Amino acid sequence: MEEIKNIFYQVIDVLNNQLITLGGINITVWRIIYLALLVFLLIFISKRIRNWLVHKVLAKSALDLGTRTAIGTITRYTIILIGLMIILQSVGIDLSTLTVLAGALGVGIGFGLQNVTNNFVSGIIILFERPIKVGDRIEVENIAGDVVRISMRATTVITNDNISVIIPNSEFISSKVINWSHNDRNVRFNIPVGVSYKEDPQKVKELLLSVANDNDSVLKKPAPDVIFDEFGDSSINFYLRVWTTTLIQAPKLLKSQLYFEIFKRFREKGIQIPFPQRDLHIKNEEVKIKSVQDK
């Protein structure tokens, strides 16, 4: 029993062992453990509150997922900021004594952590201005995918190959970003089609519209339409314009489906898709000169 007491007192002495003094406050092992535990609980609880707010409370409203996620993320970081101030005060650390330390950190951030600061500020801009949001289909720097997570440092995008790409937030502020679903998820695609000059344009138009209307991924409203684009070198060229919501993330798949069906029906109706043609004209004078030289 006496040995247990001795071990207990030794543990207490270790926990109360003074490590450093900060602003007149003795920093002990116990205070560090206490502080780490509170910070862990703060981060855990703030995450639970964010999920509850996004998936429970705001889910009952008319807000889309991207808006709900932005509100939840801003709320979480606000809770963390206020919570950290309360925790530091509770362990006896006067925030006014951290002025010098904050100034030193500011200098360090200015010189050594410029990219981190840039991404952090860009993350705040994204959350408030919302040029992109969770659920959007985007293209940036030759990367196309769906936004699944926006944090204060980076944004996670899932490509069609189910690859997660972590993109620094500053890329969305300084680079050109294509947001396919910024307003809504209705997107129009233009499918080029060329046929022989001997074909009837009105017949081609009707056939292209029937192909589009029979495709389940093509919206009926807005309705698909056909544009007579130009008289080409070897063909008369059209654009089949279709709207889709379900295949916004896979435009090549939609294009492939339509082309397969167009090719099939063109063959059934005898409509020709011409090959590129080039006419070669040889002047007689050039032929005579060549014949004389050969002699």
C-alpha positions in Angstrom: 0.0 0.0 0.0 2.9 2.3 0.9 4.5 1.6 -2.5 1.3 2.6 -4.3 1.2 5.9 -2.4 4.8 6.6 -3.3 4.1 5.9 -7.0 1.0 8.2 -6.9 3.0 11.0 -5.3 5.8 10.6 -7.9 3.2 10.8 -10.7 1.8 14.0 -9.1 5.2 15.5 -8.8 5.9 14.7 -12.5 2.6 16.3 -13.6 3.3 19.4 -11.5 6.8 19.7 -12.8 7.4 23.1 -14.2 8.6 23.1 -17.7 8.6 26.8 -18.8 7.2 30.1 -17.6 5.0 32.0 -20.1 3.8 35.5 -19.2 4.1 34.7 -15.5 2.2 31.4 -15.9 4.0 28.2 -14.9 3.5 25.7 -17.7 3.5 22.2 -16.2 3.0 18.7 -17.7 -0.5 18.6 -16.2 -1.5 21.8 -17.9 -0.2 20.6 -21.2 -2.2 17.3 -20.9 -5.2 19.2 -19.7 -4.9 21.7 -22.6 -4.4 18.9 -25.2 -7.5 17.0 -23.8 -9.7 20.1 -24.0 -8.5 20.9 -27.5 -9.2 17.4 -28.6 -12.7 17.5 -27.1 -13.3 20.9 -28.8 -12.4 19.6 -32.2 -14.4 16.5 -31.8 -17.5 18.3 -30.5 -17.3 21.0 -33.2 -17.2 18.3 -35.9 -20.2 16.6 -34.4 -22.1 19.9 -34.3 -21.1 20.6 -37.9 -22.5 17.3 -39.1 -25.6 17.7 -37.0 -26.2 21.1 -38.5 -25.6 20.1 -42.1 -27.3 16.7 -42.1 -30.1 17.2 -39.6 -31.1 20.8 -39.0 -30.4 22.5 -42.4 -31.4 19.3 -44.3 -35.0 20.3 -43.5 -34.6 23.6 -45.3 -34.5 24.3 -49.1 -30.7 24.9 -49.0 -28.6 22.7 -51.3 -25.8 20.5 -49.9 -23.1 23.0 -50.9 -24.7 25.9 -49.0 -25.4 23.7 -46.0 -21.7 22.5 -46.0 -20.4 26.0 -46.2 -22.6 27.2 -43.3 -21.6 24.1 -41.2 -17.8 24.6 -41.9 -17.9 28.3 -41.0 -19.9 27.5 -37.8 -17.3 24.8 -36.9 -14.3 27.1 -37.2 -16.1 29.9 -35.3 -16.8 27.4 -32.4 -13.1 26.3 -32.5 -11.9 29.9 -32.4 -14.1 30.9 -29.5 -13.4 27.6 -27.7 -9.7 28.0 -27.9 -9.9 31.4 -26.3 -12.0 30.0 -23.5 -9.7 27.0 -23.0 -6.6 29.2 -22.8 -8.3 31.4 -20.2 -9.4 28.4 -18.2 -5.9 27.0 -17.9 -4.7 30.4 -16.6 -3.1 31.8 -19.7 -3.8 35.5 -20.2 -4.3 36.1 -23.9 -2.7 39.5 -23.6 0.6 37.8 -22.6 0.6 36.1 -26.0 1.0 39.3 -27.9 4.8 39.0 -28.3 4.4 35.3 -29.3 1.7 36.2 -31.8 4.0 38.8 -33.3 6.8 36.3 -33.7 4.4 33.8 -35.3 3.2 36.6 -37.6 6.8 37.2 -38.8 7.3 33.4 -39.3 4.0 33.1 -41.2 5.0 36.1 -43.4 8.3 34.5 -44.4 8.0 30.7 -44.1 4.3 30.0 -44.3 3.2 32.1 -47.2 1.5 29.3 -49.1 -0.3 28.0 -46.0 -1.6 31.5 -45.2 -2.6 32.0 -48.9 -4.5 28.8 -48.9 -6.1 29.5 -45.6 -7.3 33.0 -46.7 -8.5 31.5 -50.1 -10.5 28.9 -48.1 -12.3 31.6 -46.2 -13.0 33.4 -49.5 -14.4 30.2 -51.1 -16.6 29.5 -48.1 -18.1 33.0 -48.1 -18.2 33.9 -51.8 -18.9 30.3 -52.8 -17.5 30.2 -56.4 -17.5 26.4 -55.8 -19.4 24.3 -53.3 -19.7 20.6 -52.3 -21.4 18.7 -55.1 -20.3 21.0 -58.0 -18.8 19.6 -61.1 -15.6 21.6 -61.8 -12.5 21.7 -64.1 -9.3 23.4 -62.9 -5.8 22.9 -64.3 -6.9 19.9 -66.5 -8.5 18.2 -63.6 -12.2 17.4 -63.8 -14.3 16.0 -61.0 -16.9 16.5 -58.3 -16.2 18.6 -55.2 -16.7 16.4 -52.1 -15.0 18.4 -49.4 -13.8 22.0 -48.8 -11.5 22.6 -45.9 -9.6 25.8 -44.8 -6.4 24.6 -46.6 -7.5 22.5 -49.6 -10.4 21.2 -51.6 -10.9 17.5 -52.3 -12.2 16.6 -55.8 -13.2 13.1 -57.0 -12.5 12.3 -60.6 -14.5 9.9 -62.8 -11.8 7.3 -62.1 -12.6 7.5 -58.4 -9.3 9.2 -57.7 -9.2 11.8 -54.9 -7.3 15.0 -55.9 -6.3 17.4 -53.2 -6.2 20.9 -54.7 -4.9 23.9 -52.7 -7.6 26.5 -52.2 -5.4 29.2 -53.8 -5.8 27.5 -57.2 -9.5 28.3 -57.2 -8.8 32.0 -56.6 -5.8 32.6 -58.9 -6.6 30.2 -61.7 -9.5 29.9 -64.2 -12.1 27.5 -62.9 -14.9 26.0 -65.0 -17.9 25.2 -62.8 -20.4 23.1 -64.7 -23.1 23.3 -62.0 -22.6 26.8 -60.6 -26.3 27.8 -61.2 -27.8 24.3 -61.5 -26.9 20.9 -62.8 -28.6 21.3 -66.2 -25.9 21.4 -68.8 -26.1 21.5 -72.6 -23.7 19.7 -74.9 -23.1 20.2 -78.6 -22.6 17.0 -80.6 -21.2 17.7 -84.2 -22.6 15.6 -87.0 -21.7 15.7 -90.7 -23.5 14.1 -93.6 -23.2 13.9 -97.4 -24.4 16.8 -99.6 -26.9 14.5 -101.3 -28.9 14.0 -98.0 -32.0 15.9 -97.1 -31.2 18.3 -94.1 -34.8 18.1 -92.8 -34.7 14.3 -92.7 -31.3 14.4 -90.9 -32.7 16.8 -88.4 -35.7 14.6 -87.6 -33.5 11.5 -87.2 -31.1 13.3 -84.9 -34.0 14.6 -82.7 -35.5 11.1 -82.5 -32.1 9.7 -81.3 -31.9 12.4 -78.6 -35.4 12.0 -77.4 -35.0 8.2 -77.1 -31.9 8.6 -74.8 -32.9 8.5 -71.1 -30.1 10.8 -70.1 -31.3 13.6 -72.4 -33.7 16.0 -70.8 -37.1 16.6 -72.5 -37.3 20.1 -71.1 -35.3 22.0 -72.3 -35.9 20.0 -75.5 -33.0 19.0 -77.8 -32.6 20.8 -81.0 -30.5 20.7 -84.2 -28.5 23.6 -85.7 -27.5 23.6 -89.4 -23.9 24.9 -88.8 -22.2 25.2 -92.2 -21.5 23.8 -95.7 -18.2 22.1 -95.1 -15.6 21.0 -97.6 -16.9 17.4 -97.8 -20.1 17.5 -95.8 -23.0 19.6 -94.5 -22.5 20.0 -90.8 -25.0 20.0 -88.0 -24.9 20.4 -84.2 -27.2 18.2 -82.1 -27.7 20.2 -78.9 -28.9 18.2 -75.9 -29.4 19.0 -72.2 -28.6 16.6 -69.4 -28.4 16.4 -65.6 -27.5 12.8 -64.9 -24.4 12.7 -67.2 -22.9 16.1 -66.4 -19.9 14.3 -64.9 -19.5 12.0 -68.0 -20.0 14.1 -71.2 -17.9 11.6 -73.2 -20.2 8.8 -72.2 -23.3 10.7 -73.3 -21.5 11.6 -76.6 -20.6 8.0 -77.2 -24.2 6.8 -76.6 -25.6 9.3 -79.0 -22.9 8.6 -81.7 -23.5 4.8 -81.5 -27.3 5.3 -82.0 -26.8 7.9 -84.8 -24.4 5.6 -86.7 -26.9 2.8 -86.4 -29.9 4.8 -87.6 -27.9 6.5 -90.4 -27.0 3.0 -91.7 -30.6 1.8 -91.5 -31.9 4.9 -93.4 -29.0 4.8 -95.9 -27.7 8.2 -94.9 -24.0 8.6 -95.8 -21.3 10.0 -93.6 -18.7 11.2 -96.2 -15.0 10.8 -96.1 -12.8 13.9 -96.5 -12.3 14.5 -100.2 -9.5 16.2 -102.0 -9.3 16.8 -105.8 -5.8 16.9 -107.4 -5.5 18.9 -110.6 -2.3 18.6 -112.8 -1.8 21.2 -115.5 -0.8 20.0 -119.0 2.1 22.4 -119.2 3.7 20.9 -116.2 3.3 17.4 -117.7 4.9 18.5 -121.1 7.9 20.2 -119.3 8.5 17.0 -117.4 8.4 14.9 -120.6 11.0 17.1 -122.3 13.3 16.8 -119.3 13.0 13.1 -119.3 14.2 13.0 -122.9 
